[in-house]
């Protein structure tokens, strides 16, 4: 009976020690992951990638606006000549606005590329 109690105690201590070591390992891994995330959050590559994602989203929205503007007037709709002229005029004005926004975005992109010439990511 004494041997059985000693064996159970040894198994319990081994199990407890194993859990302690695995918890300690997880804690160290979590600390290492947090340190890596902290270093990457201020990384110029990550900042540049976030900027590129932002510019990609802006250009995507501009392209969607262009497509919607070009399909805004359907040739099958029946309109009077004055309504059609007004619609074409507003369509042309919107096209100019969209192109102006696109040019502004591209110029801003080129300016940021000139100010950061030593960046590792170039578009």
MMTF fields as JSON, N, C-alpha, C and O atoms, coordinates in Angstrom:
{
  "mmtfVersion": "1.0.0",
  "mmtfProducer": "UNKNOWN",
  "numBonds": 491,
  "numAtoms": 492,
  "numGroups": 123,
  "numChains": 1,
  "numModels": 1,
  "chainsPerModel": [1],
  "groupsPerChain": [123],
  "chainIdList": ["A"],
  "bondAtomList": [4, 2, 8, 6, 12, 10, 16, 14, 20, 18, 24, 22, 28, 26, 32, 30, 36, 34, 40, 38, 44, 42, 48, 46, 52, 50, 56, 54, 60, 58, 64, 62, 68, 66, 72, 70, 76, 74, 80, 78, 84, 82, 88, 86, 92, 90, 96, 94, 100, 98, 104, 102, 108, 106, 112, 110, 116, 114, 120, 118, 124, 122, 128, 126, 132, 130, 136, 134, 140, 138, 144, 142, 148, 146, 152, 150, 156, 154, 160, 158, 164, 162, 168, 166, 172, 170, 176, 174, 180, 178, 184, 182, 188, 186, 192, 190, 196, 194, 200, 198, 204, 202, 208, 206, 212, 210, 216, 214, 220, 218, 224, 222, 228, 226, 232, 230, 236, 234, 240, 238, 244, 242, 248, 246, 252, 250, 256, 254, 260, 258, 264, 262, 268, 266, 272, 270, 276, 274, 280, 278, 284, 282, 288, 286, 292, 290, 296, 294, 300, 298, 304, 302, 308, 306, 312, 310, 316, 314, 320, 318, 324, 322, 328, 326, 332, 330, 336, 334, 340, 338, 344, 342, 348, 346, 352, 350, 356, 354, 360, 358, 364, 362, 368, 366, 372, 370, 376, 374, 380, 378, 384, 382, 388, 386, 392, 390, 396, 394, 400, 398, 404, 402, 408, 406, 412, 410, 416, 414, 420, 418, 424, 422, 428, 426, 432, 430, 436, 434, 440, 438, 444, 442, 448, 446, 452, 450, 456, 454, 460, 458, 464, 462, 468, 466, 472, 470, 476, 474, 480, 478, 484, 482, 488, 486],
  "bondOrderList": [1, 1, 1, 1, 1, 1, 1, 1, 1, 1, 1, 1, 1, 1, 1, 1, 1, 1, 1, 1, 1, 1, 1, 1, 1, 1, 1, 1, 1, 1, 1, 1, 1, 1, 1, 1, 1, 1, 1, 1, 1, 1, 1, 1, 1, 1, 1, 1, 1, 1, 1, 1, 1, 1, 1, 1, 1, 1, 1, 1, 1, 1, 1, 1, 1, 1, 1, 1, 1, 1, 1, 1, 1, 1, 1, 1, 1, 1, 1, 1, 1, 1, 1, 1, 1, 1, 1, 1, 1, 1, 1, 1, 1, 1, 1, 1, 1, 1, 1, 1, 1, 1, 1, 1, 1, 1, 1, 1, 1, 1, 1, 1, 1, 1, 1, 1, 1, 1, 1, 1, 1, 1],
  "groupList": [{"groupName": "UNK", "atomNameList": ["N", "CA", "C", "O"], "elementList": ["N", "C", "C", "O"], "formalChargeList": [0, 0, 0, 0], "bondAtomList": [1, 0, 2, 1, 3, 2], "bondOrderList": [1, 1, 2], "singleLetterCode": "X", "chemCompType": "L-PEPTIDE LINKING"}],
  "groupTypeList": [0, 0, 0, 0, 0, 0, 0, 0, 0, 0, 0, 0, 0, 0, 0, 0, 0, 0, 0, 0, 0, 0, 0, 0, 0, 0, 0, 0, 0, 0, 0, 0, 0, 0, 0, 0, 0, 0, 0, 0, 0, 0, 0, 0, 0, 0, 0, 0, 0, 0, 0, 0, 0, 0, 0, 0, 0, 0, 0, 0, 0, 0, 0, 0, 0, 0, 0, 0, 0, 0, 0, 0, 0, 0, 0, 0, 0, 0, 0, 0, 0, 0, 0, 0, 0, 0, 0, 0, 0, 0, 0, 0, 0, 0, 0, 0, 0, 0, 0, 0, 0, 0, 0, 0, 0, 0, 0, 0, 0, 0, 0, 0, 0, 0, 0, 0, 0, 0, 0, 0, 0, 0, 0],
  "groupIdList": [1, 2, 3, 4, 5, 6, 7, 8, 9, 10, 11, 12, 13, 14, 15, 16, 17, 18, 19, 20, 21, 22, 23, 24, 25, 26, 27, 28, 29, 30, 31, 32, 33, 34, 35, 36, 37, 38, 39, 40, 41, 42, 43, 44, 45, 46, 47, 48, 49, 50, 51, 52, 53, 54, 55, 56, 57, 58, 59, 60, 61, 62, 63, 64, 65, 66, 67, 68, 69, 70, 71, 72, 73, 74, 75, 76, 77, 78, 79, 80, 81, 82, 83, 84, 85, 86, 87, 88, 89, 90, 91, 92, 93, 94, 95, 96, 97, 98, 99, 100, 101, 102, 103, 104, 105, 106, 107, 108, 109, 110, 111, 112, 113, 114, 115, 116, 117, 118, 119, 120, 121, 122, 123],
  "secStructList": [7, 2, 2, 2, 2, 2, 2, 2, 2, 2, 2, 2, 2, 2, 2, 2, 2, 2, 2, 2, 2, 2, 2, 2, 2, 2, 2, 2, 2, 2, 2, 2, 2, 2, 2, 2, 2, 2, 2, 2, 2, 6, 7, 2, 2, 2, 2, 2, 2, 2, 2, 2, 2, 2, 2, 2, 2, 2, 2, 2, 2, 2, 2, 2, 2, 2, 2, 2, 2, 2, 6, 1, 1, 7, 6, 6, 1, 7, 7, 7, 2, 2, 2, 2, 2, 2, 2, 2, 2, 2, 2, 2, 2, 2, 2, 2, 2, 2, 2, 2, 2, 2, 2, 2, 2, 2, 2, 2, 2, 2, 2, 2, 2, 2, 2, 6, 6, 6, 7, 1, 7, 7, 7],
  "xCoordList": [0.832, 0.0, 0.868, 0.546, 1.973, 2.89, 3.466, 3.597, 3.809, 4.356, 3.327, 3.662, 2.088, 1.023, 0.848, 0.686, 0.879, 0.767, 1.955, 1.796, 3.159, 4.354, 4.283, 4.67, 3.808, 3.677, 2.658, 2.898, 1.515, 0.509, 1.048, 0.811, 1.775, 2.375, 3.403, 3.468, 4.2, 5.209, 4.538, 4.993, 3.453, 2.734, 2.112, 2.155, 1.53, 0.924, 1.98, 1.76, 3.118, 4.192, 4.744, 5.028, 4.891, 5.368, 4.38, 4.772, 3.095, 2.06, 2.05, 1.969, 2.131, 2.133, 3.358, 3.254, 4.513, 5.748, 5.676, 6.138, 5.098, 4.929, 4.003, 4.27, 2.917, 1.995, 2.671, 2.482, 3.47, 4.197, 5.151, 5.215, 5.879, 6.827, 6.099, 6.561, 4.973, 4.24, 3.628, 3.598, 3.137, 2.604, 3.716, 3.521, 4.864, 6.01, 6.442, 6.764, 6.447, 6.803, 5.805, 6.199, 4.502, 3.487, 3.653, 3.479, 3.989, 4.2, 5.382, 5.301, 6.481, 7.63, 7.31, 7.739, 6.559, 6.176, 5.297, 5.44, 4.383, 3.513, 4.331, 4.084, 5.298, 6.164, 6.971, 7.114, 7.488, 8.257, 7.358, 7.759, 6.148, 5.212, 4.849, 4.747, 4.653, 4.343, 5.518, 5.323, 6.736, 7.92, 8.058, 8.391, 7.804, 7.882, 6.805, 7.07, 5.596, 4.5, 4.807, 4.494, 5.417, 5.781, 6.833, 6.748, 7.807, 8.848, 8.274, 8.647, 7.363, 6.792, 5.812, 5.62, 5.189, 4.204, 4.858, 4.203, 6.119, 6.822, 7.77, 8.566, 7.684, 8.544, 8.178, 6.996, 9.176, 8.856, 8.196, 7.429, 8.483, 7.858, 6.359, 5.549, 5.995, 4.572, 3.844, 2.708, 4.486, 3.865, 3.662, 2.616, 4.663, 4.557, 3.469, 2.734, 3.369, 2.338, 0.943, 0.031, 0.772, -0.524, -0.866, -2.019, 0.134, -0.087, -0.48, -1.382, 0.197, -0.137, -1.545, -2.253, -1.946, -3.305, -4.324, -5.356, -4.028, -4.93, -5.06, -6.168, -3.924, -3.957, -4.657, -5.366, -4.47, -5.141, -6.65, -7.394, -7.102, -8.533, -9.107, -10.211, -8.345, -8.805, -8.931, -9.94, -7.916, -7.964, -9.074, -9.713, -9.304, -10.384, -11.728, -12.567, -11.934, -13.186, -13.35, -14.458, -12.251, -12.335, -12.708, -13.498, -12.146, -12.5, -13.965, -14.64, -14.447, -15.866, -16.736, -17.752, -16.34, -17.084, -17.099, -18.121, -15.957, -15.889, -16.863, -17.585, -16.873, -17.765, -19.225, -20.041, -19.553, -20.937, -21.332, -22.467, -20.411, -20.705, -20.946, -21.85, -20.148, -20.287, -21.567, -22.109, -22.046, -23.267, -24.502, -25.574, -24.355, -25.482, -26.6, -27.771, -26.26, -27.279, -27.409, -26.479, -28.547, -28.797, -29.349, -30.208, -28.867, -29.382, -30.82, -31.467, -31.334, -32.695, -33.732, -34.925, -33.297, -34.276, -34.764, -33.998, -36.039, -36.641, -36.66, -37.347, -35.884, -35.818, -36.023, -35.841, -36.405, -36.492, -35.073, -34.124, -34.945, -33.617, -32.99, -31.778, -33.787, -33.259, -32.769, -31.711, -33.539, -33.124, -31.854, -30.957, -31.798, -30.627, -29.39, -28.308, -29.546, -28.419, -27.977, -26.781, -28.95, -28.62, -27.896, -26.939, -28.36, -27.728, -26.315, -25.4, -26.138, -24.792, -23.861, -22.685, -24.39, -23.589, -23.158, -21.998, -24.078, -23.731, -22.77, -21.902, -22.937, -22.028, -20.613, -19.641, -20.499, -19.193, -18.563, -17.364, -19.36, -18.831, -18.339, -17.283, -19.105, -18.691, -17.427, -16.559, -17.308, -16.097, -14.885, -13.823, -15.036, -13.931, -13.563, -12.383, -14.578, -14.311, -13.535, -12.58, -13.947, -13.283, -11.852, -10.943, -11.634, -10.272, -9.422, -8.235, -10.011, -9.287, -8.877, -7.756, -9.792, -9.454, -8.356, -7.462, -8.414, -7.393, -6.031, -5.016, -6.012, -4.745, -4.182, -2.98, -5.049, -4.604, -4.014, -2.977, -4.672, -4.183, -2.837, -1.931, -2.707, -1.437, -0.312, 0.817, -0.607, 0.414, 0.837, 2.021, -0.126, 0.203, 1.057, 1.972, 0.766, 1.558, 2.984, 3.933, 3.144, 4.478, 5.237, 6.448, 4.55, 5.208, 5.709, 6.804, 4.931, 5.383, 6.528, 7.373, 6.577, 7.697, 8.971, 10.061, 8.853, 10.031, 10.558, 11.768, 9.662, 10.099, 10.692, 11.432, 10.394, 10.95, 11.703, 11.242, 12.859, 13.536, 14.256, 14.6, 14.485, 15.223, 14.316, 14.756, 13.072, 12.112, 12.437, 12.917, 12.169, 12.481, 11.449, 11.752, 10.222, 9.165, 8.948, 8.709, 9.031, 8.789, 7.682, 7.623, 6.802, 5.697, 5.914, 5.091],
  "yCoordList": [-1.201, 0.0, 1.252, 2.244, 1.194, 2.328, 2.616, 3.774, 1.551, 1.737, 2.344, 3.149, 1.95, 2.497, 3.993, 4.769, 4.404, 5.832, 6.613, 7.712, 6.036, 6.711, 6.822, 7.85, 5.808, 5.838, 6.892, 7.635, 6.963, 7.975, 9.383, 10.29, 9.564, 10.881, 11.245, 12.395, 10.28, 10.534, 10.901, 11.806, 10.199, 10.523, 11.915, 12.679, 12.241, 13.562, 14.66, 15.679, 14.462, 15.463, 15.603, 16.714, 14.498, 14.55, 15.307, 16.149, 15.001, 15.688, 17.186, 18.014, 17.533, 18.945, 19.668, 20.798, 19.029, 19.643, 19.851, 20.87, 18.888, 19.025, 20.173, 20.928, 20.308, 21.432, 22.764, 23.738, 22.796, 24.025, 24.412, 25.579, 23.455, 23.746, 24.173, 25.079, 23.539, 23.926, 25.322, 26.089, 25.66, 27.01, 28.045, 29.121, 27.718, 28.639, 28.828, 29.941, 27.753, 27.836, 28.708, 29.544, 28.515, 29.349, 30.817, 31.693, 31.089, 32.468, 33.095, 34.241, 32.341, 32.857, 33.063, 34.053, 32.137, 32.292, 33.518, 34.247, 33.745, 34.917, 36.199, 37.168, 36.205, 37.37, 37.637, 38.783, 36.582, 36.728, 37.247, 38.14, 36.7, 37.159, 38.627, 39.371, 39.048, 40.456, 41.349, 42.436, 40.903, 41.702, 41.829, 42.9, 40.742, 40.78, 41.698, 42.491, 41.599, 42.462, 43.924, 44.791, 44.209, 45.583, 46.112, 47.254, 45.286, 45.711, 45.911, 46.851, 45.024, 45.142, 46.296, 46.837, 46.683, 47.765, 49.094, 49.965, 49.268, 50.507, 50.298, 51.179, 49.151, 48.834, 49.704, 49.872, 50.259, 51.067, 50.252, 50.794, 48.974, 48.128, 48.002, 48.084, 47.805, 47.668, 48.992, 48.999, 50.104, 51.415, 51.651, 52.145, 51.296, 51.45, 50.54, 50.938, 49.337, 48.409, 48.934, 48.82, 49.502, 50.088, 51.258, 51.418, 52.081, 53.203, 52.699, 53.249, 51.659, 51.104, 50.503, 50.622, 49.864, 49.329, 50.455, 50.336, 51.555, 52.714, 53.282, 53.548, 53.468, 54.008, 53.051, 53.488, 51.759, 50.769, 50.869, 50.791, 51.041, 51.187, 52.442, 52.426, 53.54, 54.804, 54.65, 55.046, 54.081, 53.917, 52.94, 53.135, 51.906, 50.964, 51.688, 51.493, 52.517, 53.264, 54.227, 54.407, 54.846, 55.735, 54.964, 55.446, 53.78, 52.968, 52.546, 52.535, 52.203, 51.85, 53.053, 52.909, 54.251, 55.469, 55.718, 56.124, 55.474, 55.671, 54.746, 55.171, 53.486, 52.519, 52.888, 52.837, 53.262, 53.657, 54.902, 55.011, 55.833, 57.064, 56.77, 57.346, 55.882, 55.591, 54.808, 54.893, 54.053, 53.279, 53.96, 53.359, 55.215, 55.897, 56.212, 56.24, 56.442, 56.751, 55.553, 55.206, 54.944, 53.792, 54.285, 55.166, 53.73, 54.173, 53.746, 54.273, 52.815, 52.339, 53.191, 53.067, 54.059, 54.898, 55.992, 56.542, 56.297, 57.324, 58.635, 58.771, 59.606, 60.924, 61.987, 61.757, 63.142, 64.257, 64.724, 64.365, 65.531, 65.996, 66.868, 66.811, 67.666, 68.523, 67.677, 67.954, 66.641, 65.758, 64.99, 64.806, 64.548, 63.814, 64.71, 64.272, 65.964, 66.902, 67.199, 67.267, 67.374, 67.631, 66.425, 66.589, 65.224, 64.011, 63.854, 63.484, 64.132, 64.041, 65.085, 64.81, 66.287, 67.337, 66.938, 67.118, 66.405, 65.997, 64.809, 64.688, 63.944, 62.809, 63.288, 62.77, 64.276, 64.834, 65.534, 65.394, 66.286, 66.95, 65.938, 66.122, 64.871, 63.843, 63.145, 62.826, 62.903, 62.291, 63.179, 62.677, 64.493, 65.418, 65.397, 65.425, 65.348, 65.272, 64.004, 64.049, 62.883, 61.613, 61.642, 61.21, 62.148, 62.231, 63.18, 62.927, 64.257, 65.179, 64.51, 64.695, 63.725, 62.99, 61.971, 61.796, 61.298, 60.308, 60.969, 60.453, 62.101, 62.817, 63.288, 63.181, 63.809, 64.251, 63.085, 63.237, 61.922, 60.748, 60.295, 59.965, 60.28, 59.862, 60.849, 60.431, 62.143, 63.133, 62.985, 63.093, 62.74, 62.553, 61.307, 61.293, 60.26, 59.033, 59.3, 58.825, 60.052, 60.367, 61.238, 61.081, 62.156, 63.0, 62.179, 62.431, 61.203, 60.38, 59.478, 59.14, 59.079, 58.262, 59.098, 58.58, 60.378, 61.245, 61.557, 61.671, 61.696, 62.039, 60.847, 61.032, 59.632, 58.435, 57.619, 56.536, 58.103, 57.378, 56.114, 55.261, 55.986, 54.831, 53.743, 52.848, 53.822, 52.808, 51.487, 51.469, 50.399, 49.087, 48.638, 47.837, 49.159, 48.793, 49.954, 51.082, 49.684, 50.737, 50.27, 49.105, 51.202, 50.824, 51.385, 51.177],
  "zCoordList": [0.0, 0.0, 0.0, -0.654, 0.742, 0.797, -0.588, -0.985, -1.32, -2.664, -3.614, -4.484, -3.434, -4.268, -4.003, -4.945, -2.745, -2.408, -2.943, -3.474, -2.801, -3.332, -4.863, -5.42, -5.531, -6.989, -7.415, -8.366, -6.714, -7.042, -6.793, -7.59, -5.684, -5.409, -6.47, -6.906, -6.884, -7.913, -9.234, -9.933, -9.576, -10.814, -10.73, -11.694, -9.567, -9.4, -9.488, -10.143, -8.839, -8.898, -10.321, -10.77, -11.015, -12.401, -13.279, -14.087, -13.113, -13.879, -13.553, -14.46, -12.283, -11.861, -12.397, -12.876, -12.32, -12.815, -14.333, -14.846, -15.041, -16.493, -16.848, -17.783, -16.106, -16.348, -16.062, -16.79, -14.984, -14.639, -15.765, -16.151, -16.286, -17.37, -18.643, -19.338, -18.961, -20.174, -20.02, -20.982, -18.813, -18.585, -18.694, -19.259, -18.159, -18.244, -19.705, -20.123, -20.462, -21.881, -22.635, -23.449, -22.365, -23.021, -22.656, -23.503, -21.402, -20.964, -21.71, -22.154, -21.847, -22.58, -24.056, -24.648, -24.657, -26.06, -26.251, -27.232, -25.306, -25.38, -25.255, -25.973, -24.352, -24.186, -25.46, -25.886, -26.053, -27.297, -28.417, -29.163, -28.545, -29.575, -29.384, -30.359, -28.138, -27.871, -28.239, -28.784, -27.947, -28.298, -29.812, -30.319, -30.532, -31.999, -32.554, -33.457, -32.024, -32.489, -32.207, -33.024, -31.061, -30.726, -31.708, -32.16, -32.027, -32.976, -34.373, -35.076, -34.774, -36.114, -36.227, -37.316, -35.124, -35.195, -35.544, -36.116, -35.217, -35.552, -36.731, -37.056, -37.357, -38.487, -39.684, -39.984, -40.372, -41.558, -42.662, -43.458, -42.717, -43.736, -43.462, -44.385, -42.209, -41.866, -42.092, -42.567, -41.759, -41.972, -43.468, -43.89, -44.257, -45.712, -46.283, -47.187, -45.761, -46.217, -45.89, -46.71, -44.71, -44.341, -45.257, -45.656, -45.594, -46.495, -47.886, -48.517, -48.359, -49.669, -49.695, -50.695, -48.607, -48.528, -48.584, -49.244, -47.884, -47.896, -49.305, -49.771, -49.984, -51.347, -52.3, -53.206, -52.106, -52.944, -52.773, -53.751, -51.544, -51.286, -51.917, -52.462, -51.84, -52.439, -53.957, -54.54, -54.589, -56.043, -56.454, -57.488, -55.662, -55.953, -55.91, -56.79, -54.897, -54.806, -55.978, -56.485, -56.411, -57.569, -58.835, -59.647, -59.002, -60.173, -60.136, -61.165, -58.959, -58.832, -59.178, -59.858, -58.709, -59.034, -60.536, -61.09, -61.201, -62.653, -63.375, -64.277, -62.972, -63.629, -63.39, -64.31, -62.151, -61.859, -62.64, -63.103, -62.787, -63.522, -64.999, -65.604, -65.584, -67.006, -67.301, -68.403, -66.322, -66.556, -65.979, -65.922, -65.55, -64.912, -65.909, -65.531, -67.146, -68.152, -69.075, -69.804, -69.034, -69.889, -71.228, -71.255, -72.327, -73.634, -73.878, -74.784, -73.101, -73.323, -72.608, -72.882, -71.691, -70.993, -71.922, -72.713, -71.817, -72.664, -71.892, -70.88, -72.396, -71.77, -72.832, -74.027, -72.357, -73.302, -73.604, -72.907, -74.658, -75.051, -73.97, -73.762, -73.284, -72.22, -71.045, -70.479, -70.675, -69.581, -69.955, -69.132, -71.208, -71.664, -71.66, -71.27, -72.093, -72.098, -70.665, -70.379, -69.767, -68.365, -67.748, -66.992, -68.074, -67.557, -68.102, -67.366, -69.373, -69.96, -69.35, -69.109, -69.101, -68.49, -67.076, -66.707, -66.296, -64.928, -64.943, -64.079, -65.926, -66.073, -66.389, -65.839, -67.275, -67.623, -66.428, -66.187, -65.681, -64.49, -63.463, -62.857, -63.27, -62.306, -62.781, -61.969, -64.084, -64.634, -64.355, -63.987, -64.526, -64.233, -62.754, -62.402, -61.886, -60.448, -60.096, -59.319, -60.667, -60.373, -60.874, -60.166, -62.093, -62.611, -61.777, -61.568, -61.302, -60.426, -59.124, -58.651, -58.54, -57.316, -57.582, -56.755, -58.723, -59.052, -59.236, -58.766, -59.914, -60.111, -58.78, -58.539, -57.915, -56.593, -55.799, -55.153, -55.845, -55.13, -55.677, -54.912, -56.985, -57.589, -57.264, -57.007, -57.273, -56.924, -55.467, -55.147, -54.588, -53.173, -52.997, -52.173, -53.763, -53.706, -54.16, -53.535, -55.236, -55.726, -54.738, -54.587, -54.062, -53.07, -51.897, -51.395, -51.447, -50.325, -50.741, -49.913, -52.005, -52.467, -52.544, -52.301, -52.878, -52.931, -51.534, -51.34, -50.562, -49.212, -48.486, -47.52, -48.916, -48.285, -49.328, -49.69, -49.833, -50.897, -50.431, -51.25, -49.133, -48.645, -48.118, -47.397, -48.473, -48.043, -48.739, -49.872, -48.05, -48.616, -49.643, -50.528, -49.522, -50.457, -51.409, -50.979, -52.674, -53.671, -54.579, -54.971, -54.908, -55.802, -57.165, -58.056]
}
